[in-house]
Amino acid sequence: MSGHRAGVAALLGLPNAGKSTLLNRILGEKIAAVTRKAQTTRSRILGITTRPEFQILWTDTPGIHRGNRPLDLLMREAAEEAAADCDVALLLVDLTRGPAEVHREWLERLAGKPVFLVGTKDDHPRAAASDWPPDFGVGLAGTPRLSARTGAGVDDLVEAVAKHLPEGPAYFSEGELTDRPMRFLAAELVREAAFEHLDQELPYAVAVSIQDYDERDPALVRIRANLLVERESQKRIAVGRGGSVIKAIGVQARRGIEALTGTQVHLALRVKVDPAWSKGAKRLKALGYH
């Protein structure tokens, strides 16, 4: 198709910069987990925007951070691979916090690619006083400010990114939003609900394993899932008095899955102790962290 553009745009930035919120806003559907807690995103998630003139494959990545646990290493590897493989990079900067030295470091890493330095959360009162754009001494494809929450500036960003993609045919059929299966998206929505209902550090000790995803009945999706924790003490907290916490997690997750699938969902969710879930790369990849 002459003049058609298609390629990969990576969403990069520090934890809580708004990458997943931006992806969901662009797609008009919630496929990435979003919470107020940092490091909610743990693996690369692909979202697809298809227009007659272009197709953009958005890669949402874990927040750029340091750490040496197996999960930390996989998360950092996911961000680094996305940066290396993309055609266009979007480095997001939370305007309520402003730019940091790590942003300069990543701009140097991304040298040679079209890079947008994107100021996010422009609707926040503290963002108004932020000086933008910062002078990092490098050439950039653009330095937009936007609000993924309200949508202000998002459509303009999509159009601007498309102009920097290479010419070529679409990779996916029209109507496809992601390459991730529904069982992965369901797990993400359960984990998002767990992040919302569990306090302090416990959410970071939690993973979700989908045991069964049955959609043979077009009117009802049946899901069995385990909320994995590392210790018995964490299990007691995640279950809650009389099962109140796990019930609240299940209700929120079920509603999110129903909104995504457009069908009624029966979600059977239980808490299981699995001390090894975060200890090895093989186990993490089996849980979808890649």
ZIPEQUI-V338059 format. One record per residue. N is the residue number from 1. RES is the residue in one letter. PHI is phi in degrees with one decimal (none if undefined). NEAR is the number of other ideal C-beta (glycine too) atoms within 8 Angstrom. D_FIRST is the distance of its C-alpha to the first C-alpha in whole Angstrom. Layout:
N;RES;PHI;NEAR;D_FIRST
N;RES;PHI;NEAR;D_FIRST
This chain:
1;M;none;4;0
2;S;-63.6;3;4
3;G;83.9;6;6
4;H;-72.9;12;6
5;R;-117.8;13;9
6;A;-155.1;14;11
7;G;176.0;12;14
8;V;-106.8;11;18
9;A;-119.5;15;20
10;A;-93.5;14;24
11;L;-96.2;13;27
12;L;-122.6;14;30
13;G;156.9;13;33
14;L;-69.0;12;37
15;P;-54.2;9;38
16;N;66.9;9;38
17;A;-79.6;11;36
18;G;103.4;12;34
19;K;-64.1;15;31
20;S;-68.0;13;31
21;T;-62.0;10;32
22;L;-65.0;15;29
23;L;-58.9;15;26
24;N;-61.3;13;28
25;R;-65.4;11;28
26;I;-61.4;11;24
27;L;-79.2;12;24
28;G;75.6;4;26
29;E;-140.5;7;28
30;K;-93.9;9;30
31;I;-114.2;14;29
32;A;-115.1;13;31
33;A;-66.2;11;35
34;V;-134.1;9;36
35;T;-140.7;9;40
36;R;-78.4;3;42
37;K;-84.4;8;43
38;A;-68.1;6;41
39;Q;62.2;11;39
40;T;-66.7;11;38
41;T;-76.5;13;35
42;R;-117.3;9;36
43;S;-146.0;11;33
44;R;-71.4;11;29
45;I;-126.8;14;27
46;L;-98.3;11;23
47;G;-119.5;14;22
48;I;-121.8;14;18
49;T;-110.8;11;17
50;T;-118.4;9;14
51;R;-127.9;7;13
52;P;-56.6;2;10
53;E;-94.1;7;9
54;F;-160.0;10;10
55;Q;-136.6;13;12
56;I;-109.8;14;15
57;L;-100.5;13;18
58;W;-84.0;15;21
59;T;-108.3;14;24
60;D;-83.0;13;27
61;T;-124.8;14;30
62;P;-61.5;14;34
63;G;-61.6;15;36
64;I;-67.7;11;37
65;H;-154.8;11;40
66;R;-111.3;4;43
67;G;168.3;9;45
68;N;-122.5;4;46
69;R;-69.9;7;46
70;P;-53.9;10;43
71;L;-65.9;11;41
72;D;-59.1;11;41
73;L;-65.0;11;40
74;L;-65.6;15;37
75;M;-64.9;16;36
76;R;-66.4;13;36
77;E;-62.4;8;34
78;A;-62.4;14;32
79;A;-66.7;13;31
80;E;-66.9;8;31
81;E;-66.6;9;29
82;A;-62.8;13;26
83;A;-63.9;14;27
84;A;-72.5;6;27
85;D;-90.1;8;23
86;C;-78.4;13;21
87;D;-89.1;10;19
88;V;-135.3;16;21
89;A;-112.3;13;24
90;L;-117.7;13;26
91;L;-99.6;14;30
92;L;-89.3;14;32
93;V;-123.7;15;35
94;D;-68.0;13;38
95;L;-68.5;15;39
96;T;-80.3;9;42
97;R;-111.3;7;43
98;G;82.6;10;41
99;P;-72.2;7;40
100;A;-135.9;8;42
101;E;-61.4;5;42
102;V;-62.6;8;40
103;H;-66.9;13;37
104;R;-61.3;10;37
105;E;-60.7;8;38
106;W;-73.0;12;34
107;L;-63.3;14;33
108;E;-65.4;8;34
109;R;-63.4;7;33
110;L;-90.8;11;29
111;A;-54.8;7;29
112;G;101.1;3;26
113;K;-108.3;9;24
114;P;-64.3;8;23
115;V;-126.9;13;26
116;F;-103.4;16;26
117;L;-95.3;14;30
118;V;-106.9;14;30
119;G;-84.0;15;34
120;T;-106.4;16;34
121;K;62.2;13;37
122;D;-67.6;12;37
123;D;-83.0;8;39
124;H;-75.8;8;42
125;P;-55.8;4;45
126;R;-73.5;8;45
127;A;-75.3;13;42
128;A;-61.7;5;43
129;A;-88.2;4;45
130;S;-72.7;10;43
131;D;-76.4;4;42
132;W;-147.9;8;38
133;P;-86.9;7;36
134;P;-73.9;10;38
135;D;-96.2;4;39
136;F;-95.8;9;38
137;G;72.6;3;37
138;V;-129.4;8;34
139;G;-77.4;2;31
140;L;-127.4;10;28
141;A;-73.4;8;25
142;G;178.9;8;27
143;T;-135.0;10;30
144;P;-73.7;11;30
145;R;-109.4;11;32
146;L;-155.2;14;32
147;S;-128.1;12;33
148;A;-69.1;13;31
149;R;-66.2;8;35
150;T;-95.0;6;34
151;G;92.7;9;30
152;A;-63.0;8;31
153;G;86.7;11;29
154;V;-71.6;13;26
155;D;-61.1;7;23
156;D;-63.1;9;24
157;L;-63.9;14;23
158;V;-57.6;11;20
159;E;-63.1;8;19
160;A;-66.7;12;20
161;V;-62.6;13;19
162;A;-57.1;12;15
163;K;-66.9;7;16
164;H;-100.3;9;17
165;L;-80.0;14;14
166;P;-71.4;7;12
167;E;-72.0;7;9
168;G;166.4;7;7
169;P;-76.9;6;6
170;A;-67.9;9;9
171;Y;-88.8;6;12
172;F;-126.2;9;14
173;S;-70.8;5;14
174;E;-61.3;5;15
175;G;100.4;5;18
176;E;-78.0;9;19
177;L;-104.0;8;21
178;T;-159.8;10;22
179;D;-94.4;6;23
180;R;-81.1;8;27
181;P;-71.9;5;29
182;M;-62.8;9;31
183;R;-65.6;9;34
184;F;-68.1;10;33
185;L;-64.7;13;32
186;A;-62.5;14;35
187;A;-62.1;14;37
188;E;-62.8;13;36
189;L;-71.4;14;37
190;V;-66.0;16;40
191;R;-65.9;12;41
192;E;-60.0;15;40
193;A;-63.0;14;43
194;A;-63.9;14;45
195;F;-59.7;13;44
196;E;-72.1;9;45
197;H;-101.8;9;48
198;L;-108.7;12;50
199;D;-98.2;3;51
200;Q;55.3;4;52
201;E;-88.9;5;50
202;L;-57.8;12;50
203;P;-54.6;10;47
204;Y;-77.7;6;46
205;A;-101.8;10;48
206;V;-115.7;15;46
207;A;-137.1;10;43
208;V;-127.3;14;42
209;S;-119.5;11;42
210;I;-82.1;12;40
211;Q;-82.4;6;42
212;D;-154.3;7;41
213;Y;-130.9;10;38
214;D;-110.6;8;39
215;E;-118.9;10;36
216;R;-65.6;3;38
217;D;-86.2;8;39
218;P;-63.3;4;36
219;A;-99.3;5;39
220;L;-151.3;8;40
221;V;-96.5;13;39
222;R;-108.0;12;41
223;I;-128.3;15;41
224;R;-113.9;8;44
225;A;-141.5;15;44
226;N;-110.5;12;46
227;L;-92.1;16;46
228;L;-90.2;13;47
229;V;-127.2;14;50
230;E;-96.0;10;52
231;R;-141.2;9;55
232;E;-60.7;6;58
233;S;-62.3;6;58
234;Q;-70.5;13;55
235;K;-61.1;12;55
236;R;-60.4;7;58
237;I;-69.0;10;56
238;A;-67.9;16;52
239;V;-74.4;9;54
240;G;80.2;11;57
241;R;-62.5;5;60
242;G;65.0;4;60
243;G;79.2;8;56
244;S;-66.2;8;55
245;V;-73.5;13;53
246;I;-63.8;14;51
247;K;-65.5;9;51
248;A;-64.1;11;49
249;I;-61.5;16;47
250;G;-64.0;12;46
251;V;-63.3;8;46
252;Q;-63.7;12;43
253;A;-63.7;15;41
254;R;-60.6;11;41
255;R;-63.3;8;40
256;G;-65.6;12;37
257;I;-68.2;15;36
258;E;-62.6;11;37
259;A;-64.2;8;35
260;L;-77.8;12;32
261;T;-87.7;10;32
262;G;75.3;5;33
263;T;-132.0;10;36
264;Q;-70.6;7;40
265;V;-127.4;12;41
266;H;-107.7;9;44
267;L;-113.7;11;44
268;A;-99.9;8;47
269;L;-121.4;11;47
270;R;-135.5;8;50
271;V;-98.9;10;51
272;K;-130.9;10;51
273;V;-83.2;11;53
274;D;-138.9;10;51
275;P;-60.1;7;52
276;A;-100.0;7;49
277;W;-60.7;12;46
278;S;-102.8;11;45
279;K;-92.8;7;47
280;G;-138.9;7;45
281;A;-62.6;8;41
282;K;-63.1;6;41
283;R;-66.1;11;42
284;L;-63.2;14;40
285;K;-68.1;10;37
286;A;-63.9;6;38
287;L;-86.9;12;38
288;G;99.7;8;35
289;Y;-90.9;11;35
290;H;-157.6;8;32
